[in-house]
Amino acid sequence: MADRSDRVVIVGGGPGGYEAAHVAANAGADVTIVDTDGPGGSAVLTDCVPSKTLIATSELMGELAGSAELGVSFLDHEGDAATAIRVDLGRVNARVKQLAADQSADIERRLERDGVRIVRGRGRLDGPQRVVAELAGGGTETLDADAVLIATGAAPRVLDSALPDGERILTWEQVYDITDVPEKVVVVGSGVTGAEFASAYLSLGIDVTLVSSRDRVLPGEDADAAAVLEEVLTRRGMNVLSRSRMESVTRDGDVVTVRLTDGTEVECSHCVLALGSVPNTADLGLAEAGVLVDDGGFVRVDRVSRTTARGVYAAGDCTGVLMLASVAAMQGRIAMSHHLGDAVAPLDLKKVSSNVFTSPEIATVGWTQKAVDAGEIAAETVLLPLSGNPRAKMQGVRDGFVKLLCRPGTGIVVGGVVVGPRASELIHPVAVAVGESLTADQLASVFTVYPSMSGSIAEAARRLHRSDPAARRLP
Ligand SMILES: Cc1cc2nc3c(=O)[nH]c(=O)nc-3n(C[C@H](O)[C@H](O)[C@H](O)COP(=O)(O)OP(=O)(O)OC[C@H]3O[C@@H](n4cnc5c(N)ncnc54)[C@H](O)[C@@H]3O)c2cc1C
């Protein structure tokens, strides 16, 4: 336990910062967060929470559009249900912003309840044991610290050749100001963020083109999963331009032109740029305090979140370790446990479960097929399409699969991928198996509800028990 003489100053109030603040404050330390934007950070105000709230609407639209197959039609409407529904994007985005603001207020209340002081302003280090805050209301405040946590996050990467204007050429932070449904959206970038927005806008009934510089969408994800997603998106009408590099984005009145390096021009009403993130680490006084950053500007940390300066920790997107809210939060908690002298388990990225919130969703945990194929780990793999699952049939779900990876010999589950509706929820039993080093037989032996999608996870685990490799890719 700490006491109030242990002063912890946290720069940045996103999940990396606020989760750390709870740990330190509950242990008795005197904790101050310096933050520019409001508790919750980008995760709550511009990134995760807003995008997943938008996606909640797009999911509902997608389900309604497919309702005819399940025997549902709309009163006084001839034809497919999909042609009877419209989205009111103004209302959707107003809801998104309200929900984000409410969530930020919730976090602020919880921090205050724990006795955490929140200073609104921009923080920078003045040596390893002092933070100077330029206060939002004017003036500065100097905060001496026994430990400092840098959790300043990251911001959308912007190129001079495609400058956002906040109206029609937009970063992911600016899309919630749109009030009318766009005629045609070009999303540039087919990583997780680009794929999520492209999928969401498509489900909202918008004409979407996705510009992808690689052979396929989601180059960082499981190749089988990415192939399913690309197939579904194109089948549903998305124009996916593979191996296409954006050269520039310009606007003339209401027309936005996305020019590709091969000379092709794609016109649209709105362009969403998803070109990756840059860490918010400039002008923080890091070098002077002895905190090393890498060539990309990310703070160098070890697995207990220590930087190269004694007493200075870093967590979250500013470290570039794995840009997820859950990882930021874990890094922040670990940093504080380390500082307070609590038992601490170093960050283990092989236990992180993550999800791409496209339709279908793609959830992953542990070792990947790519690592297996590259010979980094020996593992047996089973891939079970969801199309054979009874619940999936009842719900009209045809796309998706469960993939499990286990060690040969021991049968310990080391990884998994779920593609399908609510894959983000379905991955949990696999994450438990990976986290607790359970065997495929143990995973298979647990009762699942009949009928249920999770039945496919147990079935995939059962197939790993078989010695016949041919049994491992059956519907
Ligand atoms: C569109 C999108 C969707 C995403 N969806 C998900 C998801 O579904 N699940 C998931 O796990 N992850 C998701 N992520 C990733 C997630 O948002 C980040 O990993 C997470 O926000 C990182 O948290 P953080 O605490 O490092 O930083 P942030 O959340 O970025 O918070 C940092 C805060 O520090 C402030 N700050 C910066 N500099 C200073 C300074 N000098 N002084 C004071 N304050 C400062 C910033 O303004 C910000 O408020 C998504 C990302 C994007 C872009």
The ligand as a Gaussian input file, in Angstrom:
#p B3LYP/6-31G(d) Opt

LIG

0 1
 C      -11.692000       4.455000     -34.802000
 C      -11.047000       3.642000     -33.716000
 C      -11.754000       2.658000     -33.086000
 C      -11.166000       1.914000     -32.075000
 N      -11.889000       0.918000     -31.493000
 C      -11.318000       0.172000     -30.526000
 C      -12.033000      -0.888000     -29.922000
 O      -13.167000      -1.159000     -30.291000
 N      -11.449000      -1.588000     -28.941000
 C      -10.183000      -1.309000     -28.513000
 O       -9.684000      -1.987000     -27.609000
 N       -9.468000      -0.303000     -29.065000
 C      -10.007000       0.432000     -30.054000
 N       -9.294000       1.444000     -30.622000
 C       -7.970000       1.780000     -30.088000
 C       -8.117000       2.635000     -28.822000
 O       -8.913000       3.761000     -29.095000
 C       -6.768000       3.078000     -28.308000
 O       -5.930000       1.971000     -28.215000
 C       -6.919000       3.738000     -26.945000
 O       -7.620000       4.952000     -27.081000
 C       -5.555000       4.026000     -26.333000
 O       -5.731000       4.591000     -25.082000
 P       -4.661000       5.613000     -24.495000
 O       -4.976000       5.776000     -23.050000
 O       -3.299000       5.203000     -24.865000
 O       -4.885000       6.971000     -25.275000
 P       -6.133000       7.855000     -25.648000
 O       -7.415000       7.164000     -25.501000
 O       -5.781000       8.433000     -26.969000
 O       -6.107000       9.022000     -24.560000
 C       -5.017000       9.899000     -24.459000
 C       -5.491000      11.228000     -23.934000
 O       -4.353000      12.046000     -23.612000
 C       -4.584000      13.354000     -24.074000
 N       -3.291000      14.036000     -24.261000
 C       -2.455000      13.946000     -25.312000
 N       -1.358000      14.707000     -25.069000
 C       -1.536000      15.263000     -23.870000
 C       -0.759000      16.145000     -23.063000
 N        0.430000      16.602000     -23.467000
 N       -1.237000      16.531000     -21.866000
 C       -2.444000      16.066000     -21.428000
 N       -3.226000      15.235000     -22.137000
 C       -2.772000      14.841000     -23.338000
 C       -5.330000      13.117000     -25.378000
 O       -5.946000      14.288000     -25.816000
 C       -6.291000      12.027000     -24.953000
 O       -7.421000      12.575000     -24.335000
 C       -9.844000       2.190000     -31.666000
 C       -9.110000       3.197000     -32.313000
 C       -9.700000       3.904000     -33.338000
 C       -8.897000       4.960000     -34.032000

